[in-house]
Structure formats: structure tokens, C-alpha cells
Amino acid sequence: MHKETLSMKLSKQLPLNALRVFEAVARLESFTRAGEELGMSQTAVSYQIKLLEAHVGEALFLRRPRRISLSESGERLLPKVTEGFELLREALADLRNTADGTLIIHATATFASQWLARHLGLFQLNNPGIAVRLETSQEVIDFSRTEADLAIRSGKGLWPGLRAHFVMHNHFTPMLSPKLADSIGGVREPLDLLKLRIIDPSDPWWRIWFTAAGYPDVELDSHQRTRLGAQSFEAAAAVAGHGIAILRPEFYPEEIASGALIQPFELTCEDGSHYWLVYPEARRNAGKIRAFREFLRSTLPSFEAMPAGAKS
């Protein structure tokens, strides 16, 4: 009887279902879309919000024609509710993964193939109790809708609700095969690059690099547009002699050492986007995330040595 009474008291003190509905409505900015996500009618969603507002004694949403927005009270409540549900998700995920200790990492195809794949073996040697599953895509994942524990992202390091650690700079410069360079008697000045096929001339990195090289008005629009979707694919095309790619040279040490790729100019540029390790703030103390964070800290001298102007 005591346990049943305690359960009833907790249920009254903490309206979990109403809080879950509140989080969905606030995130989607719509009673209708929240109902679709939760499998509830709009009327049921509205009822749960009214229950919660009665519970806290404050209006949580400002209701306007065809639009809702959070009230000041709703703005204060949302971050704590989001963090609370994230902690619950983390607790459940840790329980699910305890048996096999799986760390799920999401990364872009290029970072995965050119850095992670070369170093994950060392991580697993140092952490034999943690299995690794690597997922790749160019998409920015939503941690509330994926099993991924952490991600390596390219950007400014500012993602609400996520802890971000600087991993490395994202430098870029034109690179090509020496055979392709020899086909025009060598590449001696930036304008020589225009004599050859440029892989994805719509990539904004090209405009940044040519401007830094002293040619802000260089004509790129007339070049054939080929998009391969990932820097690693562009590098493979460059090695095969199919054109010039604009790449991060630190990702291709073996190709440079073997002579498969050359960097004709010392000039490298940045666009303000760098590589970051990110994960939900609520998961910062998960053992497998701490282990991977320490692995990066011991492997990469640049880890957490943030670039000027960046914030973590």
C-alpha cells in the first residue's frame, strides 16, 4: 500500500506525459505535428498542455492565429525538460548497450575514411570492452532520433544542447595527380589550374582559395559541374587523374608520400568551419563517451586547442 501511495504522489508531482507533450509541441511549434509524432489527436495534445499549465500555474504558450510560441515561462521550462528526457534516454541507452558496450559514432564519409578508420583500431586496443559501430552520412543528425552516441561534425562548434570539443582545423588547397599536371607542362601559377578539369567548381572553397591567391574574379561558372558528394570521392577522382580537387591535405599523407597526389601551392585556406566532437550535454558523463574523448585527447595534439574566435 505504501508503494502504491508513493507512486500516486509521484504521478501527481511529476506529470511526465504532459511534459512529454510539452517538449514535442515546443520543438515542433505545432499542436498538430506534435500529435502526429506522438500518435495523439490535437484535442488530446491541447488537453495535456492545459493540464500542465494548470499544474505550474502559468501559461506556457502564446496562442496566436495560425501560430504558437513559447511564453516566458515556457522558455524557462523547455531546456530543463529537454535535458531531463535526454537523461532518461541516456539511462535507457546505457542499459541497452551494457551487454555489448557498443559506442555508435556518426561522421562524414571523408572524416570516417581518412582519419577514423585509421585510428579506431588503437581505440579498441585501449578499450577492449567497448565495441564500435561507425555510421556515415553528410547529414547533420538529430540525437533525439538516432542511436548515435556522438558525432564528428564540421561547423562552427555552436549547436544548442550539445557539448562540442574542437578536433582539428579544416584547411583546404587544390590537389591533383602529377600526371595531370604534366599534361599541361606543369602547374606553376594559380591560373594554370583553369586549364584543367576542376572537380566541383561550385564548391565555395574554390572561390575562397582563388581570392586568397589574388584572383577574386576568376571565372568558374563555365566549368563543367560534377558533384561527387564527399571529399574522399573527389580525392579518389583526383588520384585517377580525372581533375583537380580542393582537399584537406592532412587527410592524404599516404597519397602525397607515394606521389599519387601533389599540392602545387603552399597556400591553404579556411572557411571558419572545423571538425568537432559533439554529443548531447546530458550524456557527457557516459563511460564510453568519456573513453572516446580521452582517446582523442591523447591522439590529437589539436584536440580542444580551439581556433581563434571559436567557442565550445
URRATA-V421764 format. One record per pair of residues at least 24 apart in sequence whose ideal C-beta (glycine too) atoms are under 8 Angstrom apart, sorted by sequence separation. I is the first residue (numbers start at 0). J is the second residue. If there is no record, write none. Layout:
BEGIN
((I | J) (I | J))
END
This chain:
BEGIN
((20 | 44) (24 | 48) (111 | 135) (189 | 213) (190 | 214) (193 | 217) (200 | 224) (189 | 214) (193 | 218) (197 | 222) (199 | 224) (201 | 226) (21 | 47) (196 | 222) (199 | 225) (234 | 260) (276 | 302) (20 | 47) (21 | 48) (102 | 129) (104 | 131) (106 | 133) (108 | 135) (190 | 217) (196 | 223) (198 | 225) (199 | 226) (20 | 48) (100 | 128) (101 | 129) (102 | 130) (104 | 132) (106 | 134) (107 | 135) (108 | 136) (189 | 217) (199 | 227) (100 | 129) (101 | 130) (102 | 131) (103 | 132) (104 | 133) (105 | 134) (106 | 135) (107 | 136) (108 | 137) (193 | 222) (198 | 227) (17 | 47) (21 | 51) (100 | 130) (101 | 131) (102 | 132) (104 | 134) (105 | 135) (107 | 137) (16 | 47) (17 | 48) (20 | 51) (99 | 130) (101 | 132) (103 | 134) (105 | 136) (17 | 50) (18 | 51) (171 | 204) (273 | 306) (17 | 51) (199 | 233) (25 | 60) (105 | 140) (173 | 208) (198 | 233) (14 | 50) (24 | 60) (115 | 151) (172 | 208) (273 | 309) (14 | 51) (17 | 54) (30 | 67) (171 | 208) (208 | 245) (271 | 308) (21 | 59) (28 | 66) (29 | 67) (198 | 236) (28 | 67) (198 | 237) (14 | 54) (28 | 68) (105 | 145) (111 | 151) (205 | 245) (110 | 151) (204 | 245) (105 | 147) (24 | 67) (103 | 146) (104 | 147) (110 | 153) (198 | 241) (202 | 245) (25 | 69) (103 | 147) (104 | 148) (105 | 149) (106 | 150) (107 | 151) (198 | 242) (103 | 148) (104 | 149) (105 | 150) (106 | 151) (107 | 152) (196 | 241) (197 | 242) (198 | 243) (199 | 244) (102 | 148) (103 | 149) (104 | 150) (105 | 151) (107 | 153) (196 | 242) (197 | 243) (198 | 244) (199 | 245) (102 | 149) (104 | 151) (195 | 242) (196 | 243) (198 | 245) (25 | 73) (195 | 243) (192 | 243) (21 | 73) (25 | 77) (212 | 264) (92 | 146) (212 | 266) (21 | 76) (22 | 77) (25 | 80) (88 | 143) (211 | 266) (21 | 77) (92 | 148) (85 | 142) (211 | 268) (22 | 80) (85 | 143) (179 | 237) (208 | 266) (21 | 80) (22 | 81) (174 | 234) (208 | 268) (176 | 237) (179 | 240) (207 | 268) (18 | 80) (22 | 84) (175 | 237) (176 | 238) (178 | 240) (174 | 237) (176 | 239) (179 | 242) (207 | 270) (176 | 240) (179 | 243) (204 | 268) (18 | 83) (19 | 84) (175 | 240) (18 | 84) (204 | 270) (175 | 242) (203 | 270) (175 | 243) (174 | 243) (175 | 244) (173 | 243) (174 | 244) (173 | 244) (174 | 245) (192 | 263) (173 | 245) (174 | 246) (172 | 245) (173 | 246) (171 | 245) (172 | 246) (174 | 248) (85 | 160) (171 | 246) (189 | 264) (171 | 247) (172 | 248) (187 | 263) (170 | 247) (174 | 251) (186 | 263) (82 | 160) (169 | 247) (170 | 248) (81 | 160) (170 | 249) (177 | 258) (180 | 261) (78 | 160) (167 | 249) (176 | 259) (180 | 263) (176 | 260) (177 | 261) (175 | 260) (176 | 261) (174 | 260) (175 | 261) (174 | 261) (174 | 262) (175 | 263) (173 | 262) (174 | 263) (172 | 262) (173 | 263) (137 | 228) (173 | 264) (137 | 229) (172 | 264) (172 | 266) (172 | 267) (171 | 267) (172 | 268) (170 | 267) (171 | 268) (170 | 268) (171 | 269) (170 | 269) (171 | 270) (169 | 269) (168 | 269) (169 | 270) (169 | 272) (169 | 273) (168 | 273) (169 | 274) (167 | 273) (168 | 274) (166 | 273) (167 | 274) (165 | 273) (166 | 274) (165 | 274) (166 | 275) (165 | 275) (166 | 276) (164 | 275) (163 | 275) (164 | 276) (163 | 276) (164 | 277) (163 | 277) (162 | 277) (155 | 271) (161 | 277) (162 | 278) (113 | 230) (155 | 272) (156 | 273) (161 | 278) (162 | 279) (113 | 231) (154 | 272) (155 | 273) (161 | 279) (162 | 280) (112 | 231) (153 | 272) (154 | 273) (156 | 275) (158 | 277) (160 | 279) (161 | 280) (108 | 228) (109 | 229) (153 | 273) (160 | 280) (108 | 229) (109 | 230) (113 | 234) (153 | 274) (154 | 275) (162 | 283) (107 | 229) (109 | 231) (152 | 274) (153 | 275) (108 | 231) (151 | 274) (152 | 275) (108 | 232) (151 | 275) (151 | 276) (152 | 277) (150 | 276) (151 | 277) (149 | 276) (150 | 277) (149 | 277) (150 | 278) (164 | 292) (149 | 278) (166 | 295) (148 | 278) (164 | 295) (167 | 299) (149 | 282) (166 | 299) (168 | 301) (113 | 247) (148 | 282) (167 | 301) (166 | 301) (167 | 302) (114 | 250) (142 | 278) (165 | 301) (166 | 302) (113 | 250) (142 | 279) (148 | 285) (165 | 302) (109 | 247) (113 | 251) (164 | 302) (165 | 303) (168 | 306) (148 | 287) (149 | 288) (164 | 303) (165 | 304) (148 | 288) (165 | 305) (109 | 250) (165 | 306) (149 | 291) (165 | 309) (165 | 311) (164 | 311) (163 | 311) (156 | 305) (162 | 311) (156 | 309) (157 | 310) (155 | 309) (156 | 310) (156 | 311) (129 | 287) (126 | 287) (129 | 290) (110 | 274) (126 | 290) (122 | 290) (126 | 294) (122 | 291) (125 | 294) (122 | 294) (121 | 294) (121 | 298) (118 | 298) (102 | 287) (102 | 288) (100 | 287) (104 | 291) (102 | 290) (102 | 291) (89 | 279) (96 | 287) (89 | 281) (93 | 285) (88 | 281) (89 | 282) (85 | 279) (85 | 280) (86 | 281) (85 | 281) (89 | 285) (85 | 282) (82 | 280) (82 | 281))
END
